[in-house]
Amino acid sequence: MFTVDTPTHTWRKLYTAALREKEKQLIPWRIHRAEEALIARGRALFPATGEDDEEVQAIEDALFALRALRSCVRFRTAA
């Protein structure tokens, strides 16, 4: 079955890939790619404030989780 990637699907796919990455050396790259997609989607939604409040909240939550993941990766690398 062929599916079209929507902007929402794209950031969610990259976000999930970052959270599930098992190779330590790839985690920072995955986080960076997901953050880029999240920020681009957030900018696209900004002019339409109020229309996609649930997605805006999901983007904020995802960015927070990625920052926490990055912090954990840095902590483990430094230890």
Residue frames relative to the residue before (quaternion, step in Angstrom):
aa qw qx qy qz dx dy dz
M 1.0000 0.0000 0.0000 0.0000 0.00 0.00 0.00
F 0.3291 -0.7526 0.5461 0.1645 3.57 -0.89 0.97
T 0.0490 -0.7935 0.6063 0.0183 3.56 -0.85 0.96
V 0.3455 -0.7171 0.5696 0.2048 3.53 -1.11 0.72
D 0.3793 -0.7167 0.5355 0.2359 3.56 -0.87 0.94
T 0.2071 -0.7453 0.6233 0.1148 3.52 -0.75 1.08
P 0.6605 -0.4874 0.3543 0.4479 3.64 -1.15 0.27
T 0.6429 0.5139 -0.3223 0.4677 3.60 1.02 -0.76
H 0.6595 0.5035 -0.3057 0.4670 3.57 0.91 -0.89
T 0.6379 0.5490 -0.3309 0.4269 3.59 0.96 -0.83
W 0.7119 0.4316 -0.2919 0.4709 3.62 0.71 -0.95
R 0.6348 0.5284 -0.3404 0.4494 3.58 1.01 -0.72
K 0.6396 0.5239 -0.3212 0.4618 3.59 1.02 -0.80
L 0.6813 0.4756 -0.2866 0.4770 3.60 0.91 -0.89
Y 0.6212 0.5417 -0.3234 0.4648 3.58 1.05 -0.79
T 0.6749 0.4876 -0.2875 0.4734 3.57 0.88 -0.96
A 0.6332 0.5295 -0.3293 0.4585 3.59 1.00 -0.78
A 0.6388 0.5179 -0.3263 0.4662 3.59 1.02 -0.77
L 0.6820 0.4936 -0.2899 0.4552 3.58 0.91 -0.87
R 0.7488 0.4145 -0.2089 0.4730 3.57 1.06 -0.74
E 0.4389 0.7128 -0.4588 0.2979 3.60 1.24 -0.15
K 0.2401 -0.7977 0.5427 0.1072 3.56 -0.86 0.99
E 0.6451 0.4971 -0.3287 0.4782 3.58 1.14 -0.48
K 0.4524 -0.7432 0.4269 0.2465 3.55 -0.42 1.27
Q 0.6787 0.5059 -0.3045 0.4366 3.58 0.94 -0.81
L 0.6791 0.4818 -0.2937 0.4695 3.62 1.19 -0.39
I 0.4986 0.6883 -0.4217 0.3160 3.59 1.18 -0.42
P 0.6758 0.4805 -0.3352 0.4472 3.69 0.73 -0.84
W 0.6372 0.5213 -0.3255 0.4650 3.60 1.02 -0.77
R 0.6594 0.5021 -0.3047 0.4692 3.57 0.95 -0.88
I 0.6237 0.5284 -0.3353 0.4683 3.59 1.00 -0.81
H 0.6590 0.5200 -0.3049 0.4498 3.58 0.89 -0.95
R 0.6646 0.4988 -0.3042 0.4658 3.60 0.88 -0.90
A 0.6600 0.5011 -0.3071 0.4680 3.59 0.94 -0.86
E 0.6498 0.5151 -0.3197 0.4585 3.59 0.95 -0.86
E 0.6269 0.5314 -0.3412 0.4563 3.59 0.96 -0.78
A 0.6783 0.4862 -0.2883 0.4695 3.58 0.90 -0.92
L 0.6483 0.5187 -0.3134 0.4609 3.58 1.00 -0.82
I 0.6701 0.4922 -0.2988 0.4685 3.57 0.91 -0.89
A 0.6436 0.5137 -0.3253 0.4649 3.60 0.96 -0.82
R 0.6671 0.4863 -0.3042 0.4753 3.59 0.93 -0.84
G 0.6314 0.5319 -0.3309 0.4570 3.58 0.99 -0.78
R 0.6504 0.5067 -0.3090 0.4740 3.58 1.00 -0.80
A 0.6428 0.5190 -0.3209 0.4631 3.56 1.04 -0.75
L 0.6990 0.4638 -0.2654 0.4753 3.57 1.06 -0.73
F 0.5048 0.7049 -0.4076 0.2866 3.59 1.12 -0.58
P 0.6946 0.4577 -0.3164 0.4560 3.65 0.75 -0.84
A 0.7154 0.4283 -0.2426 0.4959 3.59 1.15 -0.56
T 0.0904 0.8369 -0.5342 0.0782 3.58 1.03 0.74
G 0.7639 0.3421 -0.2764 0.4722 3.52 -0.94 0.96
E 0.6522 0.5322 -0.3224 0.4329 3.57 1.14 -0.52
D 0.8065 0.1653 -0.0542 0.5651 3.56 1.00 -0.81
D 0.0288 0.8538 -0.5184 0.0386 3.56 0.88 0.97
E 0.6394 0.5287 -0.3355 0.4462 3.60 0.99 -0.77
E 0.6739 0.4764 -0.3053 0.4751 3.58 0.93 -0.82
V 0.6146 0.5389 -0.3503 0.4574 3.59 1.01 -0.74
Q 0.6568 0.4926 -0.3062 0.4819 3.59 0.95 -0.84
A 0.6413 0.5177 -0.3234 0.4649 3.60 0.98 -0.80
I 0.6306 0.5237 -0.3277 0.4698 3.60 1.04 -0.75
E 0.6562 0.5026 -0.3114 0.4688 3.58 0.91 -0.88
D 0.6514 0.5105 -0.3104 0.4676 3.58 0.97 -0.84
A 0.6610 0.5116 -0.3029 0.4578 3.57 0.95 -0.89
L 0.6464 0.5083 -0.3240 0.4677 3.60 0.95 -0.82
F 0.6285 0.5273 -0.3275 0.4687 3.58 1.02 -0.78
A 0.6709 0.4995 -0.2965 0.4609 3.58 0.90 -0.93
L 0.6503 0.5084 -0.3212 0.4641 3.60 1.00 -0.76
R 0.6220 0.5211 -0.3424 0.4737 3.60 1.04 -0.70
A 0.6451 0.5077 -0.3174 0.4747 3.58 1.00 -0.80
L 0.6424 0.5143 -0.3214 0.4686 3.58 0.97 -0.82
R 0.6396 0.5193 -0.3232 0.4657 3.59 0.94 -0.87
S 0.6439 0.5230 -0.3149 0.4611 3.57 0.97 -0.85
C 0.6543 0.5059 -0.3070 0.4709 3.59 0.94 -0.84
V 0.6488 0.5117 -0.3176 0.4651 3.58 0.95 -0.86
R 0.6557 0.5027 -0.3094 0.4707 3.60 0.95 -0.85
F 0.6429 0.5283 -0.3197 0.4531 3.58 0.98 -0.86
R 0.6792 0.4870 -0.2877 0.4677 3.58 0.91 -0.94
T 0.6456 0.5224 -0.3163 0.4586 3.57 1.03 -0.77
A 0.6820 0.4884 -0.2788 0.4676 3.58 1.02 -0.83
A 0.6442 0.5566 -0.3208 0.4151 3.59 1.08 -0.65
